[in-house]
Amino acid sequence: MRPTNITAGGAKLQHDLKALRAKWDQTRDEWDDAVSRDFEAKQLVPLEQAVAQAMHGIDGLSQFLSRMIKEIGPEE
């Protein structure tokens, strides 16, 4: 497994979350009531936090795999 595969997946995850946030911000311009605020607080914000945590893990795993590849050599 190459670290770039992991980081590429993480980059796509971040990109997709940014797109979701942009769409939500557009939606919120039209739909701003207690239900929409509840949805954002209970669904979107926790999702953004989970993605941030996942990205931290992905970065750490990528660094670890890079070190291991350097130590044991590249895949054949």
Contacts in CASP RR format, 6 or more apart in sequence:
PFRMAT RR
TARGET T0000
AUTHOR 0000-0000-0000
METHOD contacts of the structure
MODEL  1
MRPTNITAGGAKLQHDLKALRAKWDQTRDEWDDAVSRDFEAKQLVPLEQA
VAQAMHGIDGLSQFLSRMIKEIGPEE
1 65 0 8 1.000
2 65 0 8 1.000
2 75 0 8 1.000
3 61 0 8 1.000
3 62 0 8 1.000
3 63 0 8 1.000
3 65 0 8 1.000
3 66 0 8 1.000
3 69 0 8 1.000
6 58 0 8 1.000
6 61 0 8 1.000
6 62 0 8 1.000
6 65 0 8 1.000
7 58 0 8 1.000
7 59 0 8 1.000
7 62 0 8 1.000
9 58 0 8 1.000
10 54 0 8 1.000
10 55 0 8 1.000
10 58 0 8 1.000
13 51 0 8 1.000
13 54 0 8 1.000
13 55 0 8 1.000
14 51 0 8 1.000
14 55 0 8 1.000
17 47 0 8 1.000
17 48 0 8 1.000
17 51 0 8 1.000
20 44 0 8 1.000
20 47 0 8 1.000
21 44 0 8 1.000
21 48 0 8 1.000
24 40 0 8 1.000
24 44 0 8 1.000
27 36 0 8 1.000
28 36 0 8 1.000
28 40 0 8 1.000
69 75 0 8 1.000
END
